[in-house]
Amino acid sequence: MFAYEDPRQNHLLAALPADAYACLLPELTPIAMPLGWVLYESGGHPGYLYFPTSCIVSLLYVTESGASTEVGLAGNEGLVGISLFMGGGTTTSRAVVESAGAGYRIRVGVLRREFETRGALHRLALCYAQALITQIAQTAVCNRHHAVDQQLSRRLLLSLDRRPGNELTMTQEQIAGTLGVRRESVTAAASRLQAAGLIRYARGHITVLDRPGLEQRACECYGVVRKEYDRLLPQPPSGTVATTGRR
């Protein structure tokens, strides 16, 4: 049950010094995060930020026509809503739970106060923001210059990095929306990856059979993002429960 998950399954919370974590803990509220739940709409003024522990949240840009493309992904390596306490005050993208799980939420005002008074949280948040900016920029490059097979491989690897095991639940329609391509393109790309023995796909369930092979199939964008996250963000401390594929 989500109520029993350790907040330190979130790597940012786990990296806080003991005194900073103790001050923040009473303000954290455990929350179930079901598939498809919209945390934020673009331009909104929500009152909470979220620290995922076992869910994955997709950050989407939605056009006036209603079309959407994913610009970033957040999971237990970071937080959702960082723009709210970095001077913006509003969200710049739509945030939707892509993979159901749990997390913790905290009021924006509380986290902003902690951000301003505690150096450790300040540094961690800025490092996470830089890593997220790298992911967003690299996603734009990937969507413009690389084949759908490579984009799909990158996207699957990013999801694996944010949850345990080698299984994902994603429909072809969902993948098409995140990549900003036609569903038929996703069907063809998934078929090629399956024929190569890299994944098994059936009824919205994807099992990654050969992660090293999938990493070779992906473009350089995945490696760039992975390297930056590993450089900027702390690895889970020993003794905490890790739910990520990051090595």
Summary of the structure (lengths in Angstrom):
residues: 247
radius of gyration: 17.5
end to end distance: 26.5
largest distance: 53.9
contacts: 813
relative contact order: 0.17
helix: 47%
strand: 21%
